[in-house]
Amino acid sequence: MTAIYKDAGRPVHERVADLLARMTPEEKFAQMHAYWLILDENGNHRERSDLSDEFAGVSEQASLSERLKLGVGQITRPLGTHIVDAQTGVRAANRLQRMMMEETRLGIPALFHEECLVGLLCKAATLFPSSLNYGSTWDPALVQRAAEQIGKEARSVGCQQGLAPVLDVSRDVRWGRTEETFGEDPWLVGVMATAYVKGLQGDKRDLLATLKHYVGHSFSEGARNHARFIWALAN
């Protein structure tokens, strides 16, 4: 008998309630986690080296299976931190998704998200100018068209969430991520970001945009990435 949560013909709220009732606390925690992998030259996913310490002495593949045995909510950068061609990335992502659906207890598929601010990070994908150039056009319709193309390419490789746009306001050009911003004017940032989201998500909204980062992220102390932010100084 097919479990209610696996029956596509049942109402969504019934499927969600059934799935939650079956999940252990550990499996629920796992769904709140995003796991960052690296795709090697052979088209195999492996762990980032800085995440592997606790699995010292265990093979990379065994470590990967162990980490994902409870499932996971999202896979970060399934096409690989090292840029690979689309076919290699998709084949690897499909293997990973198959493992999630066939080798975990509940078979919950993971969401895949990729960087896509000025183009999907994948060989042969369309690459647009930096976001500062987006802002300099003063043309939200053009930015929306660019985001539509990015969204089209992201969907073609099975991406469900794009890590863009950046809503940080540029106030200190020493900050190393200034090029990711639309500029120094909050109104312009809002207008361009709105256009980008509309283009990326499309009418079906089957690809999620991500508004980032946190308030004050670009106003950090000493203009250092991830440094602390002091509100009194910003004002």
Kinemage of the C-alpha trace (Angstrom):
@kinemage 1
@onewidth
@group {chain A} dominant
@subgroup {mainchain}
@vectorlist {calphas} color= white
{ca met a 1} P 0.000 0.000 0.000
{ca thr a 2} L 1.383 3.420 -0.983
{ca ala a 3} L 2.029 5.733 1.942
{ca ile a 4} L -0.213 8.804 1.962
{ca tyr a 5} L 2.744 11.184 1.690
{ca lys a 6} L 3.873 9.435 -1.501
{ca asp a 7} L 0.436 9.590 -3.135
{ca ala a 8} L 0.476 12.534 -5.555
{ca gly a 9} L -3.311 12.312 -5.823
{ca arg a 10} L -3.884 13.215 -2.172
{ca pro a 11} L -4.211 16.820 -0.929
{ca val a 12} L -0.909 18.419 0.009
{ca his a 13} L -1.902 19.054 3.628
{ca glu a 14} L -2.726 15.353 4.105
{ca arg a 15} L 0.590 14.294 2.617
{ca val a 16} L 2.507 16.724 4.818
{ca ala a 17} L 0.704 15.615 7.981
{ca asp a 18} L 1.333 11.960 7.175
{ca leu a 19} L 5.026 12.527 6.491
{ca leu a 20} L 5.600 14.575 9.634
{ca ala a 21} L 3.938 11.888 11.738
{ca arg a 22} L 6.398 9.316 10.395
{ca met a 23} L 9.558 11.381 10.878
{ca thr a 24} L 11.880 11.094 13.855
{ca pro a 25} L 13.262 14.291 15.431
{ca glu a 26} L 16.622 13.509 13.819
{ca glu a 27} L 15.039 13.242 10.372
{ca lys a 28} L 13.265 16.563 10.907
{ca phe a 29} L 16.534 18.204 11.911
{ca ala a 30} L 18.162 16.797 8.771
{ca gln a 31} L 15.523 18.502 6.613
{ca met a 32} L 16.634 21.850 8.059
{ca his a 33} L 20.193 21.267 6.898
{ca ala a 34} L 21.929 22.139 3.637
{ca tyr a 35} L 24.963 20.067 2.699
{ca trp a 36} L 27.757 21.473 0.527
{ca leu a 37} L 29.503 19.022 -1.779
{ca ile a 38} L 32.264 19.255 -4.361
{ca leu a 39} L 32.003 17.571 -7.747
{ca asp a 40} L 35.392 16.173 -8.750
{ca glu a 41} L 36.868 15.817 -12.219
{ca asn a 42} L 35.423 12.307 -12.546
{ca gly a 43} L 31.880 13.504 -11.968
{ca asn a 44} L 31.581 12.185 -8.407
{ca his a 45} L 30.386 14.166 -5.419
{ca arg a 46} L 32.692 14.315 -2.436
{ca glu a 47} L 32.772 16.279 0.765
{ca arg a 48} L 34.478 19.595 1.140
{ca ser a 49} L 37.738 18.874 2.930
{ca asp a 50} L 36.952 21.309 5.737
{ca leu a 51} L 33.792 19.347 6.606
{ca ser a 52} L 35.413 15.901 6.850
{ca asp a 53} L 37.397 16.043 10.103
{ca glu a 54} L 34.960 14.025 12.178
{ca phe a 55} L 35.078 11.244 9.605
{ca ala a 56} L 38.864 10.837 9.641
{ca gly a 57} L 39.819 7.374 8.498
{ca val a 58} L 36.557 6.826 6.597
{ca ser a 59} L 36.454 6.870 2.799
{ca glu a 60} L 34.902 9.937 1.191
{ca gln a 61} L 32.025 7.930 -0.290
{ca ala a 62} L 31.344 6.099 2.972
{ca ser a 63} L 31.418 9.414 4.783
{ca leu a 64} L 28.963 10.910 2.300
{ca ser a 65} L 26.532 8.015 2.706
{ca glu a 66} L 26.827 8.236 6.470
{ca arg a 67} L 26.113 11.955 6.511
{ca leu a 68} L 23.053 11.630 4.292
{ca lys a 69} L 21.504 8.508 5.816
{ca leu a 70} L 18.809 10.574 7.579
{ca gly a 71} L 18.137 12.628 4.468
{ca val a 72} L 18.864 16.314 3.978
{ca gly a 73} L 16.800 19.369 3.125
{ca gln a 74} L 19.021 20.918 0.493
{ca ile a 75} L 22.166 20.168 -1.462
{ca thr a 76} L 24.377 23.207 -1.966
{ca arg a 77} L 26.016 23.578 -5.362
{ca pro a 78} L 25.177 20.124 -6.854
{ca leu a 79} L 26.888 21.129 -10.111
{ca gly a 80} L 30.073 21.506 -8.157
{ca thr a 81} L 32.116 24.270 -6.617
{ca his a 82} L 34.597 23.519 -9.393
{ca ile a 83} L 32.801 24.421 -12.612
{ca val a 84} L 31.792 21.389 -14.687
{ca asp a 85} L 29.758 20.920 -17.839
{ca ala a 86} L 25.989 20.610 -17.493
{ca gln a 87} L 25.744 16.931 -18.455
{ca thr a 88} L 28.364 15.863 -15.914
{ca gly a 89} L 26.673 17.929 -13.227
{ca val a 90} L 23.189 16.622 -13.985
{ca arg a 91} L 24.322 12.989 -14.015
{ca ala a 92} L 25.990 13.449 -10.631
{ca ala a 93} L 22.964 15.284 -9.214
{ca asn a 94} L 20.655 12.512 -10.424
{ca arg a 95} L 22.806 9.882 -8.703
{ca leu a 96} L 22.687 11.919 -5.522
{ca gln a 97} L 18.917 12.364 -5.710
{ca arg a 98} L 18.459 8.655 -6.384
{ca met a 99} L 20.438 7.913 -3.231
{ca met a 100} L 18.198 10.274 -1.254
{ca met a 101} L 15.028 8.614 -2.546
{ca glu a 102} L 16.133 4.978 -2.504
{ca glu a 103} L 18.648 4.684 0.330
{ca thr a 104} L 17.055 6.784 3.070
{ca arg a 105} L 14.192 5.500 5.214
{ca leu a 106} L 11.526 7.911 3.986
{ca gly a 107} L 12.878 8.656 0.517
{ca ile a 108} L 12.468 12.435 0.738
{ca pro a 109} L 14.113 14.150 -2.247
{ca ala a 110} L 16.423 17.085 -1.587
{ca leu a 111} L 16.157 20.576 -3.019
{ca phe a 112} L 19.124 21.633 -5.146
{ca his a 113} L 20.333 25.219 -5.059
{ca glu a 114} L 23.010 26.924 -7.122
{ca glu a 115} L 24.744 30.275 -7.421
{ca cys a 116} L 23.241 32.248 -10.301
{ca leu a 117} L 23.601 35.983 -9.641
{ca val a 118} L 25.019 36.817 -13.065
{ca gly a 119} L 24.519 33.410 -14.623
{ca leu a 120} L 24.303 29.764 -13.617
{ca leu a 121} L 27.729 28.557 -12.465
{ca cys a 122} L 28.132 25.884 -15.093
{ca lys a 123} L 30.320 25.535 -18.167
{ca ala a 124} L 28.740 27.017 -21.299
{ca ala a 125} L 26.038 28.812 -19.301
{ca thr a 126} L 25.230 32.413 -20.191
{ca leu a 127} L 27.317 34.891 -18.198
{ca phe a 128} L 26.014 38.422 -17.693
{ca pro a 129} L 27.942 41.471 -16.358
{ca ser a 130} L 28.251 42.072 -12.625
{ca ser a 131} L 25.320 43.321 -10.583
{ca leu a 132} L 26.858 46.794 -10.460
{ca asn a 133} L 26.334 46.834 -14.207
{ca tyr a 134} L 22.742 45.675 -13.702
{ca gly a 135} L 22.198 48.704 -11.484
{ca ser a 136} L 23.976 51.058 -13.870
{ca thr a 137} L 21.515 50.289 -16.652
{ca trp a 138} L 18.629 51.865 -14.702
{ca asp a 139} L 16.544 49.424 -16.733
{ca pro a 140} L 14.635 46.902 -14.568
{ca ala a 141} L 12.972 45.380 -17.636
{ca leu a 142} L 16.397 44.459 -19.011
{ca val a 143} L 17.438 42.954 -15.676
{ca gln a 144} L 14.228 40.911 -15.658
{ca arg a 145} L 15.035 39.552 -19.122
{ca ala a 146} L 18.526 38.554 -17.969
{ca ala a 147} L 17.085 36.786 -14.928
{ca glu a 148} L 14.564 34.976 -17.132
{ca gln a 149} L 17.429 33.481 -19.132
{ca ile a 150} L 19.287 32.525 -15.968
{ca gly a 151} L 16.129 30.868 -14.636
{ca lys a 152} L 15.623 28.949 -17.860
{ca glu a 153} L 19.143 27.532 -17.691
{ca ala a 154} L 18.841 26.742 -13.976
{ca arg a 155} L 15.641 24.775 -14.527
{ca ser a 156} L 17.263 22.824 -17.359
{ca val a 157} L 19.742 21.252 -14.924
{ca gly a 158} L 17.192 20.523 -12.186
{ca cys a 159} L 17.939 23.495 -9.948
{ca gln a 160} L 15.047 24.436 -7.647
{ca gln a 161} L 16.519 27.456 -5.882
{ca gly a 162} L 18.845 30.200 -7.072
{ca leu a 163} L 21.078 31.995 -4.579
{ca ala a 164} L 20.265 35.485 -5.857
{ca pro a 165} L 19.596 38.407 -5.933
{ca val a 166} L 21.843 40.324 -3.532
{ca leu a 167} L 20.035 43.141 -1.699
{ca asp a 168} L 23.093 44.443 0.127
{ca val a 169} L 23.510 48.202 -0.292
{ca ser a 170} L 27.027 49.321 -1.209
{ca arg a 171} L 28.265 51.876 1.320
{ca asp a 172} L 31.975 51.007 1.537
{ca val a 173} L 33.758 50.053 -1.672
{ca arg a 174} L 36.480 48.319 0.333
{ca trp a 175} L 33.973 45.532 0.969
{ca gly a 176} L 35.063 42.710 -1.316
{ca arg a 177} L 31.557 41.790 -2.417
{ca thr a 178} L 30.569 45.242 -3.636
{ca glu a 179} L 30.429 43.922 -7.204
{ca glu a 180} L 27.534 41.657 -6.171
{ca thr a 181} L 25.351 44.629 -5.241
{ca phe a 182} L 23.114 46.742 -7.460
{ca gly a 183} L 24.725 49.893 -6.052
{ca glu a 184} L 24.566 52.397 -3.219
{ca asp a 185} L 20.934 53.502 -3.441
{ca pro a 186} L 18.342 51.457 -1.489
{ca trp a 187} L 15.512 52.408 -3.839
{ca leu a 188} L 17.477 51.292 -6.905
{ca val a 189} L 18.443 48.058 -5.153
{ca gly a 190} L 14.787 47.362 -4.387
{ca val a 191} L 13.590 48.056 -7.925
{ca met a 192} L 16.294 45.961 -9.578
{ca ala a 193} L 15.926 43.116 -7.092
{ca thr a 194} L 12.172 42.999 -7.698
{ca ala a 195} L 12.747 42.758 -11.443
{ca tyr a 196} L 15.347 40.039 -10.948
{ca val a 197} L 13.049 37.951 -8.751
{ca lys a 198} L 10.181 38.226 -11.238
{ca gly a 199} L 12.441 37.107 -14.053
{ca leu a 200} L 14.119 34.260 -12.204
{ca gln a 201} L 10.978 32.749 -10.683
{ca gly a 202} L 8.709 33.235 -13.676
{ca asp a 203} L 4.942 32.843 -13.661
{ca lys a 204} L 5.028 29.266 -12.335
{ca arg a 205} L 7.412 30.147 -9.494
{ca asp a 206} L 8.928 26.675 -9.782
{ca leu a 207} L 12.386 28.112 -9.136
{ca leu a 208} L 12.902 30.019 -5.897
{ca ala a 209} L 14.875 33.243 -5.681
{ca thr a 210} L 16.862 34.001 -2.523
{ca leu a 211} L 16.950 37.534 -1.119
{ca lys a 212} L 20.286 37.981 0.633
{ca his a 213} L 22.158 38.757 2.789
{ca tyr a 214} L 21.369 39.905 6.313
{ca val a 215} L 20.772 43.546 7.248
{ca gly a 216} L 24.131 45.216 7.691
{ca his a 217} L 26.085 42.521 5.868
{ca ser a 218} L 27.692 45.073 3.539
{ca phe a 219} L 28.272 47.586 6.373
{ca ser a 220} L 30.631 45.287 8.259
{ca glu a 221} L 33.417 46.544 10.497
{ca gly a 222} L 36.524 47.243 8.436
{ca ala a 223} L 34.600 46.255 5.290
{ca arg a 224} L 35.495 42.624 5.937
{ca asn a 225} L 33.216 39.841 4.762
{ca his a 226} L 31.336 38.255 7.692
{ca ala a 227} L 32.769 40.787 10.164
{ca arg a 228} L 30.514 42.235 12.847
{ca phe a 229} L 28.105 45.059 12.102
{ca ile a 230} L 27.599 47.984 14.487
{ca trp a 231} L 24.253 49.703 13.878
{ca ala a 232} L 25.197 52.931 15.684
{ca leu a 233} L 28.181 53.450 13.386
{ca ala a 234} L 26.079 52.773 10.292
{ca asn a 235} L 23.777 55.615 11.279
